[in-house]
Amino acid sequence: MLWSLYGNVLVQGILTGLVYGLMALGLSVIFGVVRVVNFAHGEFAVVAMYAAFVLFHALGLDPFISMFLIAAAFFVLGYGLQRTLINPFVGRPDHEQFILLVGLAIMLVNGLLMIFGPDARHANLPYSFDSWFVGPIIVDKVRAYAAIAALAVSGLLFGFFRFTTTGVAIRACADNLVGAAVVGLDVKKLYALTFGLGLACVGCAGALMVTLTDATPMIAPGLTLLAFTIVIIGGMGSMVGALVGGLLIGIVEALASVVIAPSMKSMVSFGLLVLVLALRPQGLMGKRA
């Protein structure tokens, strides 16, 4: 029955990895277009987790429904942040962007600590412990729903960039900023839209994650680091790479938890990161500079 154990672990890793991929997708989109590294990425994900928790306990909204409200709010928040706070730092030295966004991350974490305290919060859904049995494989309903939702949101984002005029304009800015400005595209507005879309992805991912794990302010730096690991493995600026990296990290962490120890899963993830950087520095789906 050992193969069925690993089969179950593999399925759980794939389902969780898709949610990881959605979170990292927001970071990849922002960097790929705006060329700003969002060092407050994990902090925004935790804010989304708490938002889903509050909406669930105050209004009874299922996180799989409230994620749309949270995504909309995060889009507006991201648009406003880019236009007012971040845009003046675009093109400035990397260390100045780093200080700005790390300062924002610290403010978010401490704000959550002041409001909610350090205690872990979780959205205990009526079907949290329900599962499907597919032969010897046990599929958790919550993880399956979260993975399907992550795939759906990712598909919508891919469709937006591929088939809409605004999406094509944003891709043009990413490929050739000077050329986009010469032909009359409003680069600042497109940057703000991109940052809003990136935060909307984080909002969706955070709402999904609160159904899988406890929300606490102290996990925020770890989520930021996780998103960076996924994006670097997949390839900086690659949307497909973010999903592939999320799947790999989800699978590797799940297998490491069983084969080695749950506390060692981060070590194995970083080992994978080092291996990818050694063999393919641009990431699995990235392009050489």
VEXTORTI-958608 format. One record per residue (C-alpha): residue in three letters; residue number from 1; y, x, z. Coordinates in steps of 0.2 Angstrom, whole numbers. Example, Ala and Ser with C-alpha at 12.3 -4.5 7.8 and 13.67 -1.06 7.14 Angstrom:
% residues 2
<rec tipa="ALA" drenvo="1" Y="-22" X="62" Z="39"/>
<rec tipa="SER" drenvo="2" Y="-5" X="68" Z="36"/>
//
This chain:
% residues 289
<rec tipa="MET" drenvo="1" Y="0" X="0" Z="0"/>
<rec tipa="LEU" drenvo="2" Y="11" X="15" Z="0"/>
<rec tipa="TRP" drenvo="3" Y="17" X="11" Z="-18"/>
<rec tipa="SER" drenvo="4" Y="22" X="-6" Z="-13"/>
<rec tipa="LEU" drenvo="5" Y="33" X="2" Z="1"/>
<rec tipa="TYR" drenvo="6" Y="42" X="13" Z="-11"/>
<rec tipa="GLY" drenvo="7" Y="43" X="-1" Z="-23"/>
<rec tipa="ASN" drenvo="8" Y="52" X="-12" Z="-10"/>
<rec tipa="VAL" drenvo="9" Y="64" X="3" Z="-6"/>
<rec tipa="LEU" drenvo="10" Y="68" X="6" Z="-24"/>
<rec tipa="VAL" drenvo="11" Y="73" X="-12" Z="-27"/>
<rec tipa="GLN" drenvo="12" Y="84" X="-12" Z="-11"/>
<rec tipa="GLY" drenvo="13" Y="92" X="4" Z="-17"/>
<rec tipa="ILE" drenvo="14" Y="95" X="-3" Z="-34"/>
<rec tipa="LEU" drenvo="15" Y="103" X="-19" Z="-28"/>
<rec tipa="THR" drenvo="16" Y="114" X="-10" Z="-15"/>
<rec tipa="GLY" drenvo="17" Y="119" X="3" Z="-28"/>
<rec tipa="LEU" drenvo="18" Y="126" X="-10" Z="-40"/>
<rec tipa="VAL" drenvo="19" Y="138" X="-15" Z="-26"/>
<rec tipa="TYR" drenvo="20" Y="142" X="4" Z="-23"/>
<rec tipa="GLY" drenvo="21" Y="145" X="5" Z="-42"/>
<rec tipa="LEU" drenvo="22" Y="158" X="-9" Z="-42"/>
<rec tipa="MET" drenvo="23" Y="167" X="-1" Z="-27"/>
<rec tipa="ALA" drenvo="24" Y="168" X="16" Z="-37"/>
<rec tipa="LEU" drenvo="25" Y="172" X="7" Z="-53"/>
<rec tipa="GLY" drenvo="26" Y="189" X="3" Z="-46"/>
<rec tipa="LEU" drenvo="27" Y="192" X="21" Z="-41"/>
<rec tipa="SER" drenvo="28" Y="187" X="26" Z="-59"/>
<rec tipa="VAL" drenvo="29" Y="198" X="14" Z="-67"/>
<rec tipa="ILE" drenvo="30" Y="213" X="19" Z="-58"/>
<rec tipa="PHE" drenvo="31" Y="210" X="38" Z="-60"/>
<rec tipa="GLY" drenvo="32" Y="205" X="36" Z="-79"/>
<rec tipa="VAL" drenvo="33" Y="222" X="27" Z="-83"/>
<rec tipa="VAL" drenvo="34" Y="235" X="31" Z="-70"/>
<rec tipa="ARG" drenvo="35" Y="228" X="48" Z="-66"/>
<rec tipa="VAL" drenvo="36" Y="231" X="45" Z="-48"/>
<rec tipa="VAL" drenvo="37" Y="217" X="48" Z="-36"/>
<rec tipa="ASN" drenvo="38" Y="217" X="34" Z="-23"/>
<rec tipa="PHE" drenvo="39" Y="213" X="42" Z="-7"/>
<rec tipa="ALA" drenvo="40" Y="214" X="26" Z="2"/>
<rec tipa="HIS" drenvo="41" Y="200" X="18" Z="-8"/>
<rec tipa="GLY" drenvo="42" Y="188" X="16" Z="6"/>
<rec tipa="GLU" drenvo="43" Y="201" X="9" Z="18"/>
<rec tipa="PHE" drenvo="44" Y="205" X="-5" Z="5"/>
<rec tipa="ALA" drenvo="45" Y="187" X="-9" Z="4"/>
<rec tipa="VAL" drenvo="46" Y="186" X="-11" Z="23"/>
<rec tipa="VAL" drenvo="47" Y="202" X="-22" Z="23"/>
<rec tipa="ALA" drenvo="48" Y="193" X="-33" Z="10"/>
<rec tipa="MET" drenvo="49" Y="178" X="-34" Z="22"/>
<rec tipa="TYR" drenvo="50" Y="188" X="-40" Z="36"/>
<rec tipa="ALA" drenvo="51" Y="197" X="-52" Z="25"/>
<rec tipa="ALA" drenvo="52" Y="180" X="-59" Z="20"/>
<rec tipa="PHE" drenvo="53" Y="175" X="-60" Z="38"/>
<rec tipa="VAL" drenvo="54" Y="191" X="-69" Z="43"/>
<rec tipa="LEU" drenvo="55" Y="189" X="-82" Z="29"/>
<rec tipa="PHE" drenvo="56" Y="171" X="-85" Z="33"/>
<rec tipa="HIS" drenvo="57" Y="174" X="-88" Z="52"/>
<rec tipa="ALA" drenvo="58" Y="190" X="-96" Z="51"/>
<rec tipa="LEU" drenvo="59" Y="188" X="-107" Z="36"/>
<rec tipa="GLY" drenvo="60" Y="169" X="-107" Z="33"/>
<rec tipa="LEU" drenvo="61" Y="171" X="-99" Z="16"/>
<rec tipa="ASP" drenvo="62" Y="156" X="-90" Z="9"/>
<rec tipa="PRO" drenvo="63" Y="160" X="-72" Z="5"/>
<rec tipa="PHE" drenvo="64" Y="153" X="-75" Z="-12"/>
<rec tipa="ILE" drenvo="65" Y="167" X="-88" Z="-15"/>
<rec tipa="SER" drenvo="66" Y="181" X="-79" Z="-5"/>
<rec tipa="MET" drenvo="67" Y="179" X="-63" Z="-15"/>
<rec tipa="PHE" drenvo="68" Y="189" X="-72" Z="-29"/>
<rec tipa="LEU" drenvo="69" Y="203" X="-76" Z="-17"/>
<rec tipa="ILE" drenvo="70" Y="202" X="-58" Z="-10"/>
<rec tipa="ALA" drenvo="71" Y="202" X="-51" Z="-28"/>
<rec tipa="ALA" drenvo="72" Y="217" X="-61" Z="-33"/>
<rec tipa="ALA" drenvo="73" Y="226" X="-55" Z="-17"/>
<rec tipa="PHE" drenvo="74" Y="221" X="-37" Z="-20"/>
<rec tipa="PHE" drenvo="75" Y="227" X="-38" Z="-38"/>
<rec tipa="VAL" drenvo="76" Y="244" X="-43" Z="-33"/>
<rec tipa="LEU" drenvo="77" Y="244" X="-30" Z="-19"/>
<rec tipa="GLY" drenvo="78" Y="239" X="-16" Z="-31"/>
<rec tipa="TYR" drenvo="79" Y="252" X="-22" Z="-44"/>
<rec tipa="GLY" drenvo="80" Y="266" X="-21" Z="-31"/>
<rec tipa="LEU" drenvo="81" Y="260" X="-5" Z="-23"/>
<rec tipa="GLN" drenvo="82" Y="260" X="4" Z="-40"/>
<rec tipa="ARG" drenvo="83" Y="277" X="-3" Z="-45"/>
<rec tipa="THR" drenvo="84" Y="286" X="1" Z="-29"/>
<rec tipa="LEU" drenvo="85" Y="277" X="15" Z="-20"/>
<rec tipa="ILE" drenvo="86" Y="265" X="25" Z="-31"/>
<rec tipa="ASN" drenvo="87" Y="274" X="25" Z="-48"/>
<rec tipa="PRO" drenvo="88" Y="287" X="37" Z="-42"/>
<rec tipa="PHE" drenvo="89" Y="273" X="49" Z="-38"/>
<rec tipa="VAL" drenvo="90" Y="264" X="48" Z="-55"/>
<rec tipa="GLY" drenvo="91" Y="266" X="65" Z="-63"/>
<rec tipa="ARG" drenvo="92" Y="271" X="74" Z="-47"/>
<rec tipa="PRO" drenvo="93" Y="261" X="88" Z="-39"/>
<rec tipa="ASP" drenvo="94" Y="243" X="82" Z="-33"/>
<rec tipa="HIS" drenvo="95" Y="247" X="87" Z="-15"/>
<rec tipa="GLU" drenvo="96" Y="261" X="75" Z="-14"/>
<rec tipa="GLN" drenvo="97" Y="250" X="61" Z="-21"/>
<rec tipa="PHE" drenvo="98" Y="237" X="66" Z="-8"/>
<rec tipa="ILE" drenvo="99" Y="249" X="65" Z="6"/>
<rec tipa="LEU" drenvo="100" Y="256" X="48" Z="1"/>
<rec tipa="LEU" drenvo="101" Y="239" X="40" Z="-1"/>
<rec tipa="VAL" drenvo="102" Y="231" X="48" Z="14"/>
<rec tipa="GLY" drenvo="103" Y="246" X="42" Z="25"/>
<rec tipa="LEU" drenvo="104" Y="243" X="25" Z="18"/>
<rec tipa="ALA" drenvo="105" Y="224" X="26" Z="22"/>
<rec tipa="ILE" drenvo="106" Y="228" X="31" Z="40"/>
<rec tipa="MET" drenvo="107" Y="240" X="16" Z="42"/>
<rec tipa="LEU" drenvo="108" Y="227" X="4" Z="36"/>
<rec tipa="VAL" drenvo="109" Y="214" X="11" Z="47"/>
<rec tipa="ASN" drenvo="110" Y="225" X="10" Z="63"/>
<rec tipa="GLY" drenvo="111" Y="232" X="-7" Z="58"/>
<rec tipa="LEU" drenvo="112" Y="214" X="-13" Z="57"/>
<rec tipa="LEU" drenvo="113" Y="210" X="-5" Z="74"/>
<rec tipa="MET" drenvo="114" Y="226" X="-14" Z="82"/>
<rec tipa="ILE" drenvo="115" Y="221" X="-31" Z="75"/>
<rec tipa="PHE" drenvo="116" Y="202" X="-31" Z="76"/>
<rec tipa="GLY" drenvo="117" Y="198" X="-17" Z="88"/>
<rec tipa="PRO" drenvo="118" Y="183" X="-5" Z="85"/>
<rec tipa="ASP" drenvo="119" Y="169" X="-18" Z="87"/>
<rec tipa="ALA" drenvo="120" Y="158" X="-21" Z="72"/>
<rec tipa="ARG" drenvo="121" Y="160" X="-38" Z="63"/>
<rec tipa="HIS" drenvo="122" Y="147" X="-46" Z="51"/>
<rec tipa="ALA" drenvo="123" Y="147" X="-62" Z="41"/>
<rec tipa="ASN" drenvo="124" Y="130" X="-70" Z="46"/>
<rec tipa="LEU" drenvo="125" Y="126" X="-81" Z="32"/>
<rec tipa="PRO" drenvo="126" Y="114" X="-96" Z="33"/>
<rec tipa="TYR" drenvo="127" Y="103" X="-87" Z="21"/>
<rec tipa="SER" drenvo="128" Y="105" X="-69" Z="27"/>
<rec tipa="PHE" drenvo="129" Y="87" X="-67" Z="31"/>
<rec tipa="ASP" drenvo="130" Y="80" X="-76" Z="17"/>
<rec tipa="SER" drenvo="131" Y="69" X="-67" Z="4"/>
<rec tipa="TRP" drenvo="132" Y="60" X="-69" Z="-12"/>
<rec tipa="PHE" drenvo="133" Y="42" X="-63" Z="-14"/>
<rec tipa="VAL" drenvo="134" Y="38" X="-55" Z="-31"/>
<rec tipa="GLY" drenvo="135" Y="20" X="-50" Z="-29"/>
<rec tipa="PRO" drenvo="136" Y="21" X="-36" Z="-16"/>
<rec tipa="ILE" drenvo="137" Y="40" X="-34" Z="-18"/>
<rec tipa="ILE" drenvo="138" Y="52" X="-42" Z="-6"/>
<rec tipa="VAL" drenvo="139" Y="69" X="-46" Z="-13"/>
<rec tipa="ASP" drenvo="140" Y="83" X="-50" Z="0"/>
<rec tipa="LYS" drenvo="141" Y="93" X="-65" Z="-6"/>
<rec tipa="VAL" drenvo="142" Y="109" X="-58" Z="0"/>
<rec tipa="ARG" drenvo="143" Y="107" X="-41" Z="-9"/>
<rec tipa="ALA" drenvo="144" Y="101" X="-50" Z="-25"/>
<rec tipa="TYR" drenvo="145" Y="116" X="-61" Z="-25"/>
<rec tipa="ALA" drenvo="146" Y="128" X="-47" Z="-21"/>
<rec tipa="ALA" drenvo="147" Y="120" X="-36" Z="-35"/>
<rec tipa="ILE" drenvo="148" Y="122" X="-51" Z="-47"/>
<rec tipa="ALA" drenvo="149" Y="140" X="-54" Z="-42"/>
<rec tipa="ALA" drenvo="150" Y="144" X="-35" Z="-44"/>
<rec tipa="LEU" drenvo="151" Y="136" X="-35" Z="-61"/>
<rec tipa="ALA" drenvo="152" Y="146" X="-51" Z="-66"/>
<rec tipa="VAL" drenvo="153" Y="163" X="-43" Z="-60"/>
<rec tipa="SER" drenvo="154" Y="159" X="-27" Z="-69"/>
<rec tipa="GLY" drenvo="155" Y="155" X="-36" Z="-85"/>
<rec tipa="LEU" drenvo="156" Y="171" X="-46" Z="-84"/>
<rec tipa="LEU" drenvo="157" Y="181" X="-30" Z="-82"/>
<rec tipa="PHE" drenvo="158" Y="172" X="-21" Z="-97"/>
<rec tipa="GLY" drenvo="159" Y="175" X="-37" Z="-107"/>
<rec tipa="PHE" drenvo="160" Y="194" X="-36" Z="-103"/>
<rec tipa="PHE" drenvo="161" Y="196" X="-18" Z="-108"/>
<rec tipa="ARG" drenvo="162" Y="185" X="-20" Z="-124"/>
<rec tipa="PHE" drenvo="163" Y="191" X="-37" Z="-131"/>
<rec tipa="THR" drenvo="164" Y="209" X="-41" Z="-124"/>
<rec tipa="THR" drenvo="165" Y="225" X="-35" Z="-131"/>
<rec tipa="THR" drenvo="166" Y="231" X="-29" Z="-114"/>
<rec tipa="GLY" drenvo="167" Y="215" X="-20" Z="-111"/>
<rec tipa="VAL" drenvo="168" Y="216" X="-11" Z="-127"/>
<rec tipa="ALA" drenvo="169" Y="234" X="-6" Z="-123"/>
<rec tipa="ILE" drenvo="170" Y="228" X="0" Z="-106"/>
<rec tipa="ARG" drenvo="171" Y="215" X="11" Z="-115"/>
<rec tipa="ALA" drenvo="172" Y="228" X="17" Z="-127"/>
<rec tipa="CYS" drenvo="173" Y="238" X="23" Z="-112"/>
<rec tipa="ALA" drenvo="174" Y="223" X="32" Z="-105"/>
<rec tipa="ASP" drenvo="175" Y="219" X="41" Z="-121"/>
<rec tipa="ASN" drenvo="176" Y="237" X="46" Z="-127"/>
<rec tipa="LEU" drenvo="177" Y="251" X="42" Z="-115"/>
<rec tipa="VAL" drenvo="178" Y="265" X="49" Z="-126"/>
<rec tipa="GLY" drenvo="179" Y="259" X="40" Z="-141"/>
<rec tipa="ALA" drenvo="180" Y="258" X="23" Z="-131"/>
<rec tipa="ALA" drenvo="181" Y="276" X="25" Z="-126"/>
<rec tipa="VAL" drenvo="182" Y="281" X="30" Z="-143"/>
<rec tipa="VAL" drenvo="183" Y="274" X="14" Z="-151"/>
<rec tipa="GLY" drenvo="184" Y="284" X="3" Z="-137"/>
<rec tipa="LEU" drenvo="185" Y="270" X="0" Z="-124"/>
<rec tipa="ASP" drenvo="186" Y="277" X="-4" Z="-107"/>
<rec tipa="VAL" drenvo="187" Y="268" X="10" Z="-98"/>
<rec tipa="LYS" drenvo="188" Y="274" X="7" Z="-81"/>
<rec tipa="LYS" drenvo="189" Y="269" X="-11" Z="-82"/>
<rec tipa="LEU" drenvo="190" Y="252" X="-7" Z="-89"/>
<rec tipa="TYR" drenvo="191" Y="249" X="6" Z="-75"/>
<rec tipa="ALA" drenvo="192" Y="253" X="-7" Z="-62"/>
<rec tipa="LEU" drenvo="193" Y="241" X="-19" Z="-70"/>
<rec tipa="THR" drenvo="194" Y="228" X="-6" Z="-70"/>
<rec tipa="PHE" drenvo="195" Y="230" X="-2" Z="-51"/>
<rec tipa="GLY" drenvo="196" Y="229" X="-20" Z="-48"/>
<rec tipa="LEU" drenvo="197" Y="213" X="-22" Z="-57"/>
<rec tipa="GLY" drenvo="198" Y="206" X="-7" Z="-48"/>
<rec tipa="LEU" drenvo="199" Y="210" X="-14" Z="-31"/>
<rec tipa="ALA" drenvo="200" Y="203" X="-31" Z="-37"/>
<rec tipa="CYS" drenvo="201" Y="187" X="-22" Z="-40"/>
<rec tipa="VAL" drenvo="202" Y="188" X="-15" Z="-22"/>
<rec tipa="GLY" drenvo="203" Y="192" X="-32" Z="-15"/>
<rec tipa="CYS" drenvo="204" Y="176" X="-40" Z="-23"/>
<rec tipa="ALA" drenvo="205" Y="166" X="-25" Z="-17"/>
<rec tipa="GLY" drenvo="206" Y="172" X="-26" Z="0"/>
<rec tipa="ALA" drenvo="207" Y="169" X="-45" Z="1"/>
<rec tipa="LEU" drenvo="208" Y="151" X="-42" Z="-5"/>
<rec tipa="MET" drenvo="209" Y="148" X="-27" Z="7"/>
<rec tipa="VAL" drenvo="210" Y="152" X="-37" Z="22"/>
<rec tipa="THR" drenvo="211" Y="136" X="-47" Z="19"/>
<rec tipa="LEU" drenvo="212" Y="126" X="-31" Z="19"/>
<rec tipa="THR" drenvo="213" Y="133" X="-21" Z="33"/>
<rec tipa="ASP" drenvo="214" Y="145" X="-22" Z="48"/>
<rec tipa="ALA" drenvo="215" Y="163" X="-20" Z="45"/>
<rec tipa="THR" drenvo="216" Y="172" X="-8" Z="57"/>
<rec tipa="PRO" drenvo="217" Y="188" X="3" Z="53"/>
<rec tipa="MET" drenvo="218" Y="179" X="19" Z="56"/>
<rec tipa="ILE" drenvo="219" Y="168" X="17" Z="41"/>
<rec tipa="ALA" drenvo="220" Y="183" X="18" Z="29"/>
<rec tipa="PRO" drenvo="221" Y="183" X="37" Z="27"/>
<rec tipa="GLY" drenvo="222" Y="165" X="37" Z="23"/>
<rec tipa="LEU" drenvo="223" Y="167" X="24" Z="10"/>
<rec tipa="THR" drenvo="224" Y="181" X="34" Z="2"/>
<rec tipa="LEU" drenvo="225" Y="170" X="49" Z="2"/>
<rec tipa="LEU" drenvo="226" Y="155" X="38" Z="-5"/>
<rec tipa="ALA" drenvo="227" Y="166" X="32" Z="-19"/>
<rec tipa="PHE" drenvo="228" Y="172" X="49" Z="-24"/>
<rec tipa="THR" drenvo="229" Y="154" X="55" Z="-24"/>
<rec tipa="ILE" drenvo="230" Y="148" X="41" Z="-36"/>
<rec tipa="VAL" drenvo="231" Y="163" X="44" Z="-47"/>
<rec tipa="ILE" drenvo="232" Y="161" X="63" Z="-48"/>
<rec tipa="ILE" drenvo="233" Y="142" X="61" Z="-52"/>
<rec tipa="GLY" drenvo="234" Y="145" X="48" Z="-65"/>
<rec tipa="GLY" drenvo="235" Y="160" X="56" Z="-73"/>
<rec tipa="MET" drenvo="236" Y="178" X="55" Z="-68"/>
<rec tipa="GLY" drenvo="237" Y="187" X="41" Z="-77"/>
<rec tipa="SER" drenvo="238" Y="170" X="34" Z="-85"/>
<rec tipa="MET" drenvo="239" Y="167" X="16" Z="-81"/>
<rec tipa="VAL" drenvo="240" Y="149" X="16" Z="-86"/>
<rec tipa="GLY" drenvo="241" Y="147" X="32" Z="-76"/>
<rec tipa="ALA" drenvo="242" Y="153" X="23" Z="-60"/>
<rec tipa="LEU" drenvo="243" Y="139" X="10" Z="-61"/>
<rec tipa="VAL" drenvo="244" Y="126" X="24" Z="-66"/>
<rec tipa="GLY" drenvo="245" Y="132" X="34" Z="-51"/>
<rec tipa="GLY" drenvo="246" Y="132" X="19" Z="-39"/>
<rec tipa="LEU" drenvo="247" Y="114" X="15" Z="-44"/>
<rec tipa="LEU" drenvo="248" Y="108" X="33" Z="-42"/>
<rec tipa="ILE" drenvo="249" Y="116" X="35" Z="-25"/>
<rec tipa="GLY" drenvo="250" Y="109" X="18" Z="-19"/>
<rec tipa="ILE" drenvo="251" Y="92" X="23" Z="-25"/>
<rec tipa="VAL" drenvo="252" Y="93" X="41" Z="-17"/>
<rec tipa="GLU" drenvo="253" Y="99" X="35" Z="-1"/>
<rec tipa="ALA" drenvo="254" Y="86" X="21" Z="1"/>
<rec tipa="LEU" drenvo="255" Y="72" X="33" Z="-3"/>
<rec tipa="ALA" drenvo="256" Y="79" X="47" Z="8"/>
<rec tipa="SER" drenvo="257" Y="80" X="34" Z="22"/>
<rec tipa="VAL" drenvo="258" Y="61" X="32" Z="21"/>
<rec tipa="VAL" drenvo="259" Y="55" X="49" Z="15"/>
<rec tipa="ILE" drenvo="260" Y="65" X="59" Z="27"/>
<rec tipa="ALA" drenvo="261" Y="76" X="49" Z="40"/>
<rec tipa="PRO" drenvo="262" Y="90" X="37" Z="39"/>
<rec tipa="SER" drenvo="263" Y="102" X="49" Z="46"/>
<rec tipa="MET" drenvo="264" Y="99" X="61" Z="32"/>
<rec tipa="LYS" drenvo="265" Y="103" X="50" Z="17"/>
<rec tipa="SER" drenvo="266" Y="121" X="57" Z="16"/>
<rec tipa="MET" drenvo="267" Y="114" X="75" Z="15"/>
<rec tipa="VAL" drenvo="268" Y="103" X="70" Z="0"/>
<rec tipa="SER" drenvo="269" Y="117" X="61" Z="-8"/>
<rec tipa="PHE" drenvo="270" Y="128" X="77" Z="-7"/>
<rec tipa="GLY" drenvo="271" Y="113" X="87" Z="-13"/>
<rec tipa="LEU" drenvo="272" Y="113" X="76" Z="-28"/>
<rec tipa="LEU" drenvo="273" Y="131" X="79" Z="-31"/>
<rec tipa="VAL" drenvo="274" Y="130" X="98" Z="-30"/>
<rec tipa="LEU" drenvo="275" Y="115" X="97" Z="-42"/>
<rec tipa="VAL" drenvo="276" Y="125" X="87" Z="-55"/>
<rec tipa="LEU" drenvo="277" Y="140" X="98" Z="-53"/>
<rec tipa="ALA" drenvo="278" Y="129" X="113" Z="-56"/>
<rec tipa="LEU" drenvo="279" Y="121" X="107" Z="-71"/>
<rec tipa="ARG" drenvo="280" Y="134" X="95" Z="-79"/>
<rec tipa="PRO" drenvo="281" Y="151" X="98" Z="-71"/>
<rec tipa="GLN" drenvo="282" Y="159" X="84" Z="-80"/>
<rec tipa="GLY" drenvo="283" Y="147" X="71" Z="-73"/>
<rec tipa="LEU" drenvo="284" Y="133" X="62" Z="-81"/>
<rec tipa="MET" drenvo="285" Y="144" X="51" Z="-92"/>
<rec tipa="GLY" drenvo="286" Y="160" X="61" Z="-92"/>
<rec tipa="LYS" drenvo="287" Y="167" X="71" Z="-106"/>
<rec tipa="ARG" drenvo="288" Y="171" X="89" Z="-106"/>
<rec tipa="ALA" drenvo="289" Y="190" X="93" Z="-105"/>
//
